[in-house]
Amino acid sequence: KKKFRVGQVRDTIAAVLKEKLKGLVYDPETSPGVARDLADSIKSDLKDLEFERYKLVVQVVIGEVRGQSMQMASRCFWDLETDDYAEATYNDGNVFGVGVVFGMFLL
């Protein structure tokens, strides 16, 4: 079986965030749609990695850089032998993005 590979998933997240957010001007009206599009793009690109029997959950947060801080936390019940997660961030000084993918093996 093809296991969840954190490094490849992290690289995929980072590439999508950079491609889609580079040069973007933050707009609070359109940002929910941008976040959904980012999550869909990440999920679509991960399908090419062909993880067998894995449920993937993709979470994306974007915002405008204005000197603020942001904290994220997640907790999951999962199997330490098979389940894992990967994350990547993007920040160009104007817009930031955080992408997290959880991979849970289906029994």
ZATIVO-974637 format. One record per residue: residue number from 0; x, y, z of N, C-alpha, C in turn. Coordinates in Angstrom, 1 decimal. Atoms other than C-alpha are relative to their C-alpha. Example, Ala and Ser with C-alpha at 12.3 -4.5 7.8 and 13.67 -1.06 7.14 Angstrom:
2
   k    n_u    n_v    n_w   ca_u   ca_v   ca_w    c_u    c_v    c_w
   0    0.9   -1.2    0.0   12.3   -4.5    7.8    0.9    1.2    0.0
   1   -0.9   -1.1    0.0   13.7   -1.1    7.1   -0.8    1.1    0.8
***
This chain:
107
   k    n_u    n_v    n_w   ca_u   ca_v   ca_w    c_u    c_v    c_w
   0    0.8   -1.2    0.0    0.0    0.0    0.0    0.9    1.2    0.0
   1   -0.7   -1.3    0.0    1.1    3.6   -0.5   -0.4    0.8    1.2
   2    0.3   -0.7   -1.2    1.4    5.2    2.8    0.0    1.5   -0.2
   3    0.0   -1.5    0.0    0.8    8.9    3.6    1.5    0.5    0.2
   4   -1.3   -0.5    0.0    4.1   10.6    2.8    0.1    1.5    0.3
   5    0.1   -1.3   -0.5    4.5   13.7    4.8    0.8    1.0   -0.8
   6   -0.8   -0.9    0.8    7.3   15.3    2.8   -0.6    0.3   -1.4
   7    0.6   -0.3    1.3    5.5   14.9   -0.6   -1.3    0.8    0.2
   8    1.2   -0.8   -0.2    2.3   16.2    0.9    0.3    1.4    0.4
   9   -0.4   -1.4   -0.4    4.0   19.2    2.5    0.5    0.8   -1.3
  10   -0.5   -0.7    1.3    5.7   20.0   -0.9   -1.2    0.4   -0.9
  11    1.2   -0.3    0.8    2.3   19.8   -2.6   -0.8    1.2    0.5
  12    0.7   -1.1   -0.7    0.7   22.1   -0.1    0.7    1.3   -0.3
  13   -0.8   -1.2    0.2    3.5   24.6   -0.4    0.0    0.5   -1.4
  14    0.0   -0.4    1.4    3.5   24.6   -4.2   -1.3    0.7   -0.3
  15    1.4   -0.6    0.3   -0.3   25.3   -4.3   -0.1    1.3    0.6
  16    0.1   -1.2   -0.7   -0.1   28.0   -1.7    0.7    1.1   -0.8
  17   -0.8   -1.0    0.7    2.7   29.8   -3.6   -0.6    0.4   -1.3
  18    0.6   -0.2    1.3    1.1   29.4   -7.0   -1.2    0.9    0.1
  19    1.3   -0.7    0.0   -2.3   30.7   -6.0    0.0    1.3    0.8
  20    0.0   -1.2   -0.8   -1.4   33.3   -3.4    1.0    1.1   -0.4
  21   -1.0   -1.0    0.4    1.6   35.0   -5.0   -0.6    1.1   -0.8
  22    0.5   -1.2    0.6    0.7   38.5   -5.9   -1.5    0.3    0.3
  23    1.4   -0.2   -0.3   -2.8   38.2   -4.5   -0.2    1.2    1.0
  24    0.3   -1.1   -0.9   -4.3   41.3   -2.9   -1.2   -0.5    0.8
  25    1.0    0.5   -0.8   -6.3   40.3    0.1   -1.3    0.8    0.0
  26    1.4   -0.6    0.1  -10.1   41.0   -0.1   -0.9   -0.9    0.9
  27    0.8    0.8   -0.9  -12.3   39.9    2.8   -1.3   -0.5   -0.6
  28    1.2    0.5    0.6  -15.2   39.5    0.5    0.2   -1.2   -0.8
  29   -0.2    1.2    0.8  -13.6   37.0   -1.8    0.9   -1.1    0.7
  30   -0.9    0.9   -0.7  -11.2   35.3    0.7   -0.7   -1.4    0.3
  31    0.6    1.4   -0.2  -13.7   32.5    1.6    0.0   -0.9   -1.2
  32   -0.1    0.8    1.3  -13.9   31.4   -2.0    1.4   -0.3   -0.4
  33   -1.4    0.3    0.3  -10.1   31.7   -2.4    0.4   -1.2    0.9
  34   -0.4    1.0   -0.9   -9.6   29.5    0.7   -0.6   -1.4   -0.5
  35    0.6    1.2    0.5  -12.1   26.9   -0.7    0.7   -0.5   -1.3
  36   -0.7    0.4    1.2  -10.4   26.9   -4.1    1.4   -0.5    0.3
  37   -1.3    0.6   -0.4   -7.0   26.4   -2.4   -0.1   -1.4    0.5
  38    0.2    1.4   -0.5   -8.3   23.4   -0.5   -0.3   -1.0   -1.1
  39    0.3    0.9    1.2   -9.8   21.9   -3.7    1.2   -0.3   -0.8
  40   -1.2    0.2    0.8   -6.6   22.4   -5.6    1.0   -0.9    0.7
  41   -0.9    0.9   -0.8   -4.5   20.8   -2.8   -0.5   -1.4   -0.1
  42    0.6    1.3    0.1   -6.9   17.9   -2.7    0.1   -0.7   -1.3
  43   -0.1    0.5    1.3   -6.9   17.5   -6.4    1.5   -0.4   -0.3
  44   -1.4    0.4    0.2   -3.1   17.5   -6.6    0.5   -1.2    0.8
  45   -0.4    1.1   -0.8   -2.8   15.0   -3.8   -0.5   -1.3   -0.6
  46    0.5    1.2    0.6   -4.9   12.5   -5.8    1.0   -0.6   -0.9
  47   -1.1    0.5    0.8   -1.9   12.2   -8.1    1.0   -0.9    0.7
  48   -0.9    0.8   -0.8    0.1   10.7   -5.2   -0.6   -1.4    0.3
  49    0.7    1.3   -0.1   -2.4    7.8   -5.1    0.2   -0.7    1.3
  50    0.0    0.6   -1.3   -2.6    7.1   -1.4   -1.1   -1.0    0.0
  51    1.0    1.0    0.0   -4.4    3.8   -1.1   -0.6   -0.1    1.4
  52    0.8    0.2   -1.1   -7.2    3.6    1.4    0.2    1.1    1.1
  53   -0.1   -1.1   -0.9   -6.6    7.0    2.9   -1.1    1.0   -0.2
  54    0.9   -1.1    0.0   -9.2    9.6    3.8    0.8    1.3    0.3
  55   -0.8   -1.2   -0.1   -7.7   13.1    3.3   -0.9    1.1    0.4
  56    0.7   -1.2   -0.4   -9.0   16.2    5.1    1.0    1.2   -0.2
  57   -0.8   -1.2    0.4   -7.7   19.5    3.8   -0.6    1.2    0.7
  58    0.4   -1.2   -0.6   -7.9   22.7    5.8    0.9    1.2   -0.4
  59   -0.8   -1.1    0.4   -6.8   26.1    4.6   -0.5    1.3    0.7
  60    0.3   -1.3   -0.6   -6.7   29.5    6.3    0.9    1.0   -0.7
  61   -0.8   -1.0    0.7   -5.7   32.7    4.5   -0.4    1.3    0.8
  62    0.3   -1.3   -0.6   -5.5   36.3    5.8    1.0    1.1   -0.5
  63   -0.8   -1.1    0.4   -4.0   39.7    5.3    1.1    0.2    1.1
  64   -1.1   -0.2   -1.0   -0.6   40.4    7.0   -0.1    1.5    0.4
  65    0.1   -1.4   -0.6   -1.1   43.4    9.3    0.7    0.0    1.3
  66   -0.8    0.0   -1.3    1.4   42.6   12.1   -0.7   -0.8    1.1
  67    0.7    0.8   -1.0   -1.1   40.3   13.9    0.7   -1.4    0.1
  68   -0.4    1.4   -0.1   -0.4   36.8   15.1   -1.2   -0.9   -0.2
  69    1.0    1.0    0.1   -2.4   33.7   14.5    0.4   -1.3    0.5
  70   -0.3    1.3   -0.5   -2.5   30.4   16.3   -1.0   -1.0   -0.5
  71    0.9    1.1    0.4   -3.9   27.1   15.1    0.4   -1.2    0.8
  72   -0.2    1.3   -0.7   -4.3   23.8   16.9   -1.0   -1.0   -0.5
  73    0.9    1.1    0.4   -5.8   20.5   16.0    0.2   -1.2    1.0
  74   -0.1    1.2   -0.8   -6.5   17.3   18.0   -0.7   -1.1   -0.7
  75    0.6    1.1    0.7   -7.3   13.9   16.5    0.2   -1.3    0.8
  76   -0.2    1.4   -0.4   -7.9   10.4   17.6    0.4   -0.8   -1.2
  77   -0.4    0.8    1.2   -5.9    8.2   15.2    1.0   -1.0    0.4
  78   -0.9    1.1   -0.1   -3.6    5.3   14.7    1.4    0.6   -0.3
  79   -1.3   -0.5    0.2    0.0    6.4   15.2    0.9   -0.7   -1.0
  80   -0.7    0.8    1.0    1.2    3.6   12.9   -0.3    0.4   -1.5
  81    0.5   -0.2    1.4   -0.8    4.7    9.8   -0.4    1.4   -0.3
  82    0.5   -1.3    0.3   -2.2    8.2   10.2    1.0    1.1    0.3
  83   -1.0   -1.1   -0.1   -0.3   11.5    9.9   -0.6    1.2   -0.6
  84    0.4   -1.3    0.6   -0.5   15.1    8.8    1.2    0.7   -0.5
  85   -1.1   -0.8    0.5    1.5   17.6    6.9   -0.6    1.5   -0.1
  86    0.4   -1.4    0.0    1.4   21.4    6.9    1.0    0.8   -0.8
  87   -0.9   -1.0    0.7    2.9   24.3    4.9   -0.6    1.4    0.2
  88    0.5   -1.4   -0.1    2.7   28.1    5.1    0.6    0.8   -1.2
  89   -0.4   -1.0    1.0    3.0   31.0    2.7   -0.2    1.3    0.6
  90    0.1   -1.4   -0.4    3.7   34.6    3.5    0.9    0.9   -0.9
  91   -0.8   -0.9    0.9    4.7   37.3    1.0    0.0    1.4    0.6
  92    0.0   -1.3   -0.6    4.3   40.2    3.4   -1.3    0.7   -0.1
  93    1.4   -0.5    0.2    0.8   41.0    2.2   -1.1   -1.0    0.4
  94    1.0    1.1   -0.2   -1.1   37.7    2.3    0.7   -1.2    0.6
  95   -0.5    1.2   -0.5   -0.5   34.6    4.4   -1.0   -1.1   -0.2
  96    0.8    1.2    0.1   -1.8   31.1    4.0    0.6   -1.1    0.7
  97   -0.4    1.3   -0.7   -1.7   27.9    6.0   -0.8   -1.1   -0.5
  98    0.7    1.1    0.5   -2.6   24.6    4.6    0.4   -1.2    0.8
  99   -0.2    1.2   -0.8   -3.0   21.4    6.7   -0.7   -1.2   -0.7
 100    0.6    1.2    0.6   -3.7   17.9    5.3    0.1   -1.1    1.1
 101    0.0    1.2   -0.9   -4.7   15.0    7.6   -0.3   -1.2   -0.8
 102    0.2    1.3    0.8   -4.3   11.5    6.2   -0.4   -1.1    1.0
 103    0.4    1.1   -0.9   -6.3    8.8    8.0   -0.2   -1.3   -0.8
 104    0.1    1.2    0.7   -6.0    5.2    6.9   -1.4   -0.6    0.3
 105    1.3    0.6   -0.1   -9.3    3.5    6.2    0.1   -1.5    0.2
 106   -0.1    1.5   -0.2   -9.7    0.0    7.7   -0.9   -0.8   -0.8
***
